[in-house]
Amino acid sequence: MTDRYLADACALIVFFADASMSQTVREVMSNGDVAVSAITVWEITRKVALGKLPSDWGEGGLVGLLQRQGFRPLPLSWSEAALANDLPPIHKDPTDRMLIAQAMRHELAIVTNDRLFDGYGVRTVW
């Protein structure tokens, strides 16, 4: 079992909303080695800009909150972006495909409730 994780947007939104998630996932998100992709930060801040999410994350906005919670940044590399395009078309969401490519390259388990990720052979936890 890997002890390194990559949180998707849904996992972060549920975690910060203090909504229902398993104790295992809450423990991983609170105390694990959890990365957050640059593409996920873009996805969440885009939802805020469109009025689909609140933006009351305190000082420094979403980035400040992620830093205060101990998440680590994961930049998106050119090779990961290219790999996302080469993946089989199981998942149609380009941001999720980029997370899958990053998880493959960095050997990370993805914290997500999206079952389509399983079709790529990456480990998921929820």
C-alpha positions as CSV (number, residue, x, y, z in Angstrom):
1,M,0.0,0.0,0.0
2,T,1.4,3.3,-1.1
3,D,1.6,6.1,1.5
4,R,1.7,8.9,-1.1
5,Y,-1.5,10.4,-2.4
6,L,-2.8,12.9,-4.9
7,A,-6.1,14.6,-4.0
8,D,-8.6,15.4,-6.7
9,A,-10.9,18.5,-6.6
10,C,-13.9,16.6,-5.1
11,A,-11.8,15.2,-2.3
12,L,-10.6,18.7,-1.4
13,I,-14.0,20.2,-1.6
14,V,-15.6,17.5,0.6
15,F,-12.6,17.7,3.1
16,F,-12.8,21.5,3.5
17,A,-16.6,21.4,3.7
18,D,-16.2,18.9,6.5
19,A,-18.7,16.8,4.7
20,S,-19.1,13.0,4.9
21,M,-16.1,10.9,3.9
22,S,-14.7,7.7,5.4
23,Q,-12.5,7.9,8.5
24,T,-9.7,6.3,6.4
25,V,-9.9,9.1,3.8
26,R,-10.2,11.8,6.4
27,E,-7.1,10.4,8.1
28,V,-5.2,10.3,4.8
29,M,-6.2,13.9,4.0
30,S,-5.3,15.1,7.5
31,N,-2.1,13.2,8.1
32,G,-0.9,11.6,4.9
33,D,1.6,12.7,2.3
34,V,-0.9,14.4,0.0
35,A,-0.1,16.3,-3.1
36,V,-2.4,18.7,-4.9
37,S,-1.9,19.2,-8.6
38,A,-1.6,22.7,-10.1
39,I,-4.5,21.6,-12.4
40,T,-6.7,20.9,-9.3
41,V,-6.0,24.4,-8.0
42,W,-7.0,25.7,-11.4
43,E,-10.2,23.6,-11.4
44,I,-11.4,24.7,-8.0
45,T,-10.6,28.4,-8.5
46,R,-12.4,28.2,-11.8
47,K,-15.5,26.8,-10.0
48,V,-15.2,29.8,-7.6
49,A,-14.9,32.2,-10.5
50,L,-18.1,30.7,-12.1
51,G,-20.0,31.1,-8.7
52,K,-20.2,27.3,-8.2
53,L,-18.2,27.4,-5.0
54,P,-17.6,29.9,-2.1
55,S,-14.2,31.5,-1.8
56,D,-14.0,32.0,2.0
57,W,-10.8,30.1,2.5
58,G,-9.1,32.8,4.7
59,E,-5.8,34.5,4.2
60,G,-4.1,33.6,0.9
61,G,-7.2,32.1,-0.6
62,L,-7.1,28.5,-1.7
63,V,-3.4,28.3,-2.0
64,G,-3.0,29.7,1.6
65,L,-5.4,27.1,2.9
66,L,-3.6,24.2,1.1
67,Q,-0.3,25.4,2.6
68,R,-1.8,25.8,6.1
69,Q,-3.2,22.2,5.9
70,G,0.2,20.8,4.9
71,F,-0.7,19.7,1.3
72,R,2.3,19.8,-1.1
73,P,2.2,21.3,-4.5
74,L,2.6,19.0,-7.6
75,P,3.4,21.0,-10.8
76,L,2.1,19.5,-14.1
77,S,5.0,18.6,-16.4
78,W,5.0,18.7,-20.1
79,S,5.4,14.9,-20.3
80,E,2.5,14.4,-17.9
81,A,0.3,16.7,-20.0
82,A,1.3,14.7,-23.2
83,L,0.7,11.4,-21.4
84,A,-2.8,12.5,-20.4
85,N,-3.6,12.8,-24.2
86,D,-2.2,9.4,-24.9
87,L,-4.4,7.6,-22.3
88,P,-7.3,5.4,-23.5
89,P,-10.6,7.4,-23.6
90,I,-12.1,5.8,-20.5
91,H,-12.4,9.2,-18.8
92,K,-13.5,12.3,-20.8
93,D,-12.6,15.0,-18.3
94,P,-9.2,16.5,-19.3
95,T,-8.3,17.6,-15.7
96,D,-8.9,14.1,-14.4
97,R,-6.9,12.6,-17.2
98,M,-4.0,14.9,-16.2
99,L,-4.3,13.7,-12.5
100,I,-4.2,10.1,-13.7
101,A,-1.0,10.8,-15.7
102,Q,0.5,12.5,-12.7
103,A,-0.4,9.6,-10.5
104,M,1.2,7.1,-12.9
105,R,4.4,9.1,-13.2
106,H,4.8,9.7,-9.5
107,E,3.3,6.4,-8.2
108,L,0.6,8.1,-6.2
109,A,-2.8,6.8,-5.1
110,I,-5.6,9.2,-6.0
111,V,-8.0,10.3,-3.3
112,T,-11.2,10.4,-5.3
113,N,-14.7,9.0,-5.4
114,D,-14.6,8.8,-9.2
115,R,-14.7,5.1,-10.2
116,L,-13.6,5.8,-13.8
117,F,-10.1,6.3,-12.5
118,D,-9.9,2.5,-11.8
119,G,-9.9,1.8,-15.5
120,Y,-6.4,3.2,-15.8
121,G,-4.9,0.9,-13.2
122,V,-4.1,3.7,-10.7
123,R,-4.9,3.0,-7.1
124,T,-7.7,5.1,-5.6
125,V,-8.9,5.6,-2.0
126,W,-12.3,6.8,-0.8
